[in-house]
């Protein structure tokens, strides 16, 4: 019988975890798995629990922050990674085809169907969905400081941030080829989205050994509804405002250090930001037959 550890963030997404704990007990295949549950208590705890666990399968129960922490802890361990999403964005889970219904996500765990996936490094730190600079990085910083979560809070924060926002010019080098781009935002994706199906790097795959780059040129406020629709329908790559690049390594240079994000978590990065793909480095359970 395989041992599985569920690492639960009790505060992710502002949701009670009681229904998820009940779903684990009710729907997990106990003929296949024995399990235990560990609650996170502080930032970084999920990575510690994942790295130090004796279980061969470790499942993150939380949002993108918890998912990223658990995944970071599993790098190099040979353990298998699973996700029961319950955050405000759930970007990696949605890219992988793991929906937010706990019964269905546990059925995916029960199947045990696993694939090897890539992850990215930004200045040496792993990320699994996206990393970027510009408008979305500023929004991520303000959203993290908000007292409420969810898609509507994110949209409201984005609209308020747009007022007075000033685009920058970035020097972007992809696999040795360099060009300057004026941009409102610049996103590098291992997966295809920020979260909530907002697919900014809409053609990205986590199994191709490459990073996708979406450079959004400065745009007018009146264009926001059309750009938003393309994001949510997976057609961002078709917009005339979006330049799409792809490569194993990406270098972003800007005039000064400033806001950035890794998997939606805000941070500050320097004038020169280096990113690279680490191929086939993490085993993750996904829906059977799913192309990721």
C-alpha positions in Angstrom: 0.0 0.0 0.0 1.4 3.4 -1.0 1.7 6.1 1.6 0.5 9.6 0.8 0.9 12.8 2.7 -1.7 15.6 2.2 -0.2 19.0 3.0 -3.0 21.4 3.8 -2.8 25.2 4.0 -5.6 26.1 6.4 -5.8 29.7 5.2 -5.4 29.4 1.4 -8.2 31.0 -0.7 -10.0 32.1 2.4 -11.9 28.8 2.4 -12.7 26.4 5.2 -10.7 23.2 4.7 -13.2 21.0 6.5 -15.0 19.9 3.3 -11.6 19.0 1.8 -10.6 17.0 4.8 -13.9 15.2 4.7 -13.5 14.6 0.9 -10.1 13.0 1.5 -11.5 10.6 4.1 -14.5 9.8 1.9 -13.1 9.6 -1.6 -9.5 8.6 -1.4 -9.0 4.9 -2.5 -8.0 3.3 0.8 -7.4 0.0 -0.9 -4.5 1.7 -2.7 -3.3 4.4 -0.2 -2.8 4.9 3.5 -2.6 8.6 4.3 -1.9 11.3 6.9 -2.6 15.0 6.9 -0.2 17.8 7.9 -1.3 21.4 8.4 1.1 24.2 7.4 1.9 26.6 10.2 4.2 29.3 8.6 5.6 30.4 5.3 8.0 27.7 3.9 6.6 25.0 6.1 4.9 23.2 3.2 8.3 22.8 1.4 9.9 21.5 4.6 7.1 18.9 5.1 7.3 17.8 1.5 11.1 17.4 1.6 11.3 15.6 4.9 8.3 13.3 4.5 8.7 9.5 4.2 5.7 9.2 1.9 6.2 8.5 -1.8 3.3 10.6 -2.8 2.8 14.2 -1.5 -0.3 16.1 -2.3 -0.7 19.9 -1.9 -4.1 21.0 -0.7 -4.2 24.8 -1.2 -3.7 27.5 -3.7 -0.7 28.4 -6.0 1.5 29.4 -3.1 1.1 26.1 -1.3 1.4 24.2 -4.6 4.6 26.0 -5.4 6.0 25.4 -1.9 5.3 21.7 -2.0 6.7 21.3 -5.5 9.9 23.1 -4.5 10.3 20.7 -1.6 9.9 17.7 -3.8 12.5 18.7 -6.4 15.3 16.1 -6.4 13.5 13.7 -4.0 12.0 11.3 -6.6 8.6 11.6 -4.9 5.4 12.0 -6.8 3.4 15.3 -6.6 -0.3 15.6 -6.5 -2.7 18.6 -6.2 -6.1 19.1 -4.6 -6.7 22.8 -5.6 -8.6 25.2 -3.3 -7.0 28.6 -3.8 -8.0 31.9 -5.4 -6.1 31.2 -8.7 -5.0 27.5 -9.0 -3.0 28.2 -12.1 -0.9 25.0 -12.2 -3.8 22.8 -11.3 -6.0 24.3 -14.0 -3.2 24.0 -16.6 -2.8 20.3 -15.7 -6.6 19.7 -16.1 -7.2 19.3 -12.4 -10.5 21.1 -11.6 -11.6 22.6 -8.3 -14.2 19.8 -7.4 -12.5 17.9 -4.5 -14.1 14.6 -5.4 -12.9 14.8 -9.0 -9.4 15.9 -8.0 -9.2 13.0 -5.5 -10.3 10.6 -8.3 -7.3 11.8 -10.3 -5.1 11.0 -7.3 -6.7 7.6 -7.1 -5.8 6.9 -10.7 -2.1 7.4 -10.0 -1.5 8.4 -13.6 1.8 10.5 -13.5 3.9 12.4 -16.0 7.2 14.1 -15.8 6.9 18.0 -16.0 9.3 20.8 -16.3 9.8 23.7 -14.0 11.5 27.1 -14.4 14.2 28.9 -12.5 14.2 32.7 -12.1 17.5 34.0 -10.7 18.0 30.4 -9.3 14.6 30.1 -7.6 12.1 27.5 -8.9 8.7 28.5 -10.4 6.1 26.3 -11.9 3.5 28.6 -13.5 4.7 32.0 -14.5 7.2 34.7 -13.5 7.1 38.3 -14.8 7.6 42.0 -14.5 5.5 45.0 -15.3 1.8 45.6 -14.7 0.9 42.1 -13.5 3.8 42.2 -11.0 2.5 45.4 -9.5 -1.0 44.0 -9.3 0.3 40.8 -7.6 1.9 43.0 -5.0 -1.3 44.9 -4.3 -3.5 41.8 -4.4 -1.3 40.1 -1.9 -1.8 43.0 0.5 -5.6 42.9 0.1 -7.8 41.7 2.9 -10.0 39.7 0.5 -9.3 37.1 -2.2 -10.9 35.8 -5.4 -11.2 36.7 -9.0 -13.3 39.9 -8.5 -10.8 41.3 -6.0 -8.0 40.6 -8.5 -9.9 42.4 -11.3 -10.8 45.4 -9.1 -7.1 45.6 -8.0 -6.0 45.4 -11.6 -8.3 48.2 -12.7 -7.2 50.5 -9.9 -3.5 49.8 -10.6 -4.0 50.6 -14.3 -4.7 54.2 -13.5 -1.4 56.0 -13.6 0.6 52.9 -14.6 3.6 53.7 -16.8 5.0 51.0 -19.2 8.8 50.4 -19.5 11.2 49.3 -22.2 12.9 45.9 -21.6 15.8 44.3 -23.3 14.9 40.7 -23.8 17.3 37.9 -24.8 15.9 34.5 -25.7 18.5 31.8 -26.5 21.0 34.4 -27.3 18.8 36.6 -29.5 18.3 40.1 -28.1 15.8 42.9 -28.9 14.2 45.9 -27.0 10.5 45.8 -26.3 8.3 48.6 -24.9 5.9 46.7 -22.7 3.0 47.1 -20.2 3.9 43.6 -18.9 6.2 40.8 -19.7 5.4 37.2 -18.5 7.5 34.1 -18.8 5.5 30.9 -18.5 6.3 27.3 -17.7 2.6 26.7 -17.7 -0.1 28.6 -19.7 -1.6 30.9 -17.1 -1.6 33.2 -14.1 -4.7 31.4 -12.7 -8.5 31.4 -13.1 -7.9 30.3 -16.7 -6.3 33.7 -17.5 -4.0 32.1 -20.1 -1.3 34.7 -20.8 1.2 32.2 -22.3 -1.6 30.3 -23.9 0.4 27.9 -25.9 2.8 26.8 -23.2 3.5 23.2 -22.3 5.1 21.9 -19.1 6.7 19.0 -21.1 8.5 20.7 -23.9 11.6 21.9 -22.1 11.0 25.5 -23.1 9.7 28.7 -21.5 7.1 30.8 -23.3 7.4 34.6 -23.2 4.4 36.9 -23.7 5.3 40.6 -24.1 2.3 42.8 -24.0 2.9 46.1 -25.7 1.4 49.3 -24.2 -2.3 49.5 -24.8 -5.2 51.9 -24.2 -7.9 51.5 -21.5 -10.6 50.9 -24.2 -8.7 47.8 -25.3 -8.9 46.1 -21.9 -12.2 44.2 -22.5 -10.9 42.6 -25.7 -7.6 41.7 -24.2 -9.3 40.2 -21.1 -11.6 38.1 -23.4 -8.6 36.8 -25.3 -6.9 35.9 -22.0 -9.9 34.0 -20.7 -10.6 32.1 -23.9 -7.0 31.0 -24.4 -6.3 33.3 -27.3 -3.9 35.8 -25.9 -1.3 34.7 -28.4 -3.5 35.9 -31.3 -3.6 39.5 -30.1 -1.7 42.1 -32.1 -0.6 43.6 -28.7 1.2 40.4 -27.7 4.6 39.2 -28.9 5.2 35.5 -28.3 8.7 34.1 -27.9 9.9 30.7 -26.8 13.3 29.3 -25.7 15.3 27.4 -23.1 16.7 30.5 -21.5 15.5 34.1 -21.1 17.2 37.2 -19.8 15.2 40.4 -19.0 17.1 43.7 -18.5 15.5 46.9 -17.3 16.6 50.3 -16.1 16.1 49.7 -12.4 15.2 47.0 -9.9 11.5 46.8 -9.1 8.4 44.7 -8.8 8.3 41.1 -10.1 6.4 37.9 -9.3 7.0 34.2 -9.1 3.8 32.1 -9.4 1.8 35.1 -8.4 3.8 35.8 -5.3 5.2 39.4 -5.4 8.9 40.0 -4.9 11.5 42.5 -5.9 14.1 41.6 -8.6 17.1 43.4 -10.0 17.9 45.1 -13.2 18.9 41.8 -14.8 16.7 38.8 -14.4 17.7 35.4 -15.7 15.3 32.5 -16.3 15.8 29.0 -17.6 13.8 25.8 -18.1 14.6 22.6 -16.1 13.1 19.8 -18.2 11.3 16.7 -17.0 12.3 17.2 -13.3 9.1 16.6 -11.3 6.6 13.7 -11.4 3.0 14.9 -11.1 -0.3 13.1 -11.1 -2.7 14.4 -13.8 -5.9 13.2 -15.5 -5.3 10.0 -17.4 -4.4 10.8 -21.0 -4.1 14.5 -20.4 -1.5 16.3 -22.6 0.3 18.9 -20.4 
